[in-house]
C-alpha cells in the first residue's frame, strides 16, 4: 500500500472573505509551478481543500516541496481506497503507522455517502479496534491524540488521511501586492525578502553594481541568491543598477562622514524611481536596528527622508542569530557568506557618522545635482528575469564535461 | 591484448580523457584568481564538487579532491592522528591493508603512536570480535579497507561501523579504493567519517581521486598553503583532473548494476576454468568482490609466469610485495596464514567489466600452456 495523494489545508487565507477566490487561485498556480518538477502529479481543488494526486511520484519529496509553498497551513498524506471495510481498515492501519512514534490516536470517520452500510460512530469503533489489535503499546485518546486519522467515506471512494505535516504558513505569494527588495548579497536582505514573500508579497529585487570596484562574482552571488529565492517566490525580476559613477561622485564630492548616508539615500531614490516605473508600491530592506553604523534610528530617519514610499523592514527587530538561522533554513546562508566585496563595503568611510541628520544630508546634497545620474542609472539598468528551476537536475552549463 | 590487471590501473574511458582535455584547454585559469576567467574555473570546480557529492549521496563540502588512494589514506590517517593526539594515540587497522595505510601507521608509530594490526581469517576477513577487543580508551581511529586489493575479500564495513558508532570519539576510515563502483557502501549508514577513493581504479585518470570527510570531522592538513579544499589539501586545484574524476565516477555509477553482473559472470567462468588446471589453487574466497581472483601456483615463480604471459600480450600481476618482510612473499597471504609455497607463488587476475568471456578463456588456456612449458623445466 502507498499514499496516492497529499491533502493541502490552507488555514489563514480561508478567513479572507471576498478575497478568498483570488487567494485560492494564486495558491493553486504557485503550487502548480512548484510541482512541475514532479510531472506526474496533478492538482485538484475542492471547496476548501486542495489535493495533490501523486500518480507514482515519491510522496516524501513532493511533501517537502509542498512545505515550501506559502499559504498552506498543514498537509497530510492520504490513501484512496474502495468502499470496502477490510480495505479501509488496512488503509487506516497504514496511515497510523506512517506517524513515527505515535502512541495515541483518534479516528474521525465521516460518512458523506449514506448508502454505505456502517455509520460514522460504528466505523470509528471498528477502525480503532482494528488498529489496537494490530499494534503494541498504543491507546486511543480522543482529546489529545498524537495522530488523528480521518476517514471520509464518499460515493466515489474512501479517503484516509494520516498525521499532519506543518505547511509554510503565511499567504500565497502574489496576493498582497508587490515590493522592490534592495538585495545586497549579504545575509540579511534575502531573509527580508523571504519574510515579505511569506506575507504574500511578490518581490522584485534591485542590486547596485559598481564595476570594477565590485566583481562579476559579487554580481553572480546576487543572482544565485535571487535564484534561491525563487523557491518561494516562483519568479523574481532583478534590476541591476550601474552604480559606479554615482559612487565615485559621492566619494569625490561629499564629506566622508556622510558618504554612507548619502549613498543610501541615493539608492533609495533610484529604487523609488524603478518602483514607480514598475507600479510597485513599496520597498523592502534588510535593515535591522543597531547592527552597523548605517542602521541606527538616526541613520534610518536620515535615509528614509528621500522617499514617502513605505519602506518595509521585516528584520528591524530581529536578532542577528535569528536572521542567520532563517537564512540557513532557506538555503541562502552559504551563498551570502561568499567573501566578495559588494557596493556597500568598497567605499566604506573610515568613520561613518552613526548619528547623521537629514538636515545635514540635505545640505550637502544640495551642492551637487544627482538627478541626471539617477535618471541614467535607472535607464541603463539591466533586467534579469529568474524563474523557479523546474528540472530535478540543477541547471548546468558544464553538463557535457561531467 | 588481454588486460587483466585492473586492480592496478584501469584503462581510462575515452569520455574521461575528453573531459580532461577540454577542461585543461579551456579552463586553465586558477580558480582562486579573482578575475572573470578565474571565477569561471571556480564555478566549474564548485559544480564538479556538487556532482561528485550527488553521486556519492553526501554534501559538497564533504568531498575533498585528492591525487588518489595513497594521498587520501595519508591525509585521513595522519590527519586524524595529528589533529586528535591529545585525545589518545592508539590506532586500529588490519594486517592486510594497502601499504599506504600500513606505512602511514608505521610512520606514526615512530612518532609515539601505538597501532594494533588486526589479524585476519584464512580468507582475509577482519573479525568483529577482534575489533571490539582491541578498542581502548585512547583509541582515536579505526582504518579498514572495504575490499582487499590482493584477494578481493569484502570486509564487513557496515558491522564495523555499527561497532564504531558506539564510540563517538573514534573516527572510522575506510579505504574504498578497490570497492568503489563494485561494492555498495552508504557512508552515512555505515558510520564512516573518512573514505578514500581513487580515479584510476574506476576508468578515470591517474593522479585523481577524492576523500570523503564527514561534516564535523577535523584533520591536521599534510599540505599547508592557500587554503584550497577547505584547507585540508592546499595547492592549486587539479581542475581538469577533478572534473575527469567526476566524469569517471558518474559513468561507473551509471553502469554499476550491469557491470557487477557481468563481472560476476566472468568471475564464475574464470574460477571454473582455473579449477581445471591441476597446478592452480584459488585463494580468493567465493564471496569476494567479483573483479579480483587471486591464485597460487605452488612451485612456480610468479614473475616468470607474468613475463611468459606478457610475451603473448596478456597482463596480470603478482602481489604487491612492498609491505612484506620477505621480498618474494605476499604480506596479505602471509597474514591469512597460508603455507609458504602459496604465499610465494601468488598471482592476481583483476578484471574490468570491459573484459570478455573470450579474454577469460584465452587467458586460462595460455596460462595452462605456460605452466606446462615451465613444468618441464622447473617441475
Interface residues (C-beta under 8 A of the other chain):
Chain A: X215 X216 X217 X220 X394 X396 X398 X401 X402
Chain B: X19 X22 X23 X34 X36 X39 X42 X43 X44 X47 X48 X50 X51 X243 X246 X247 X250
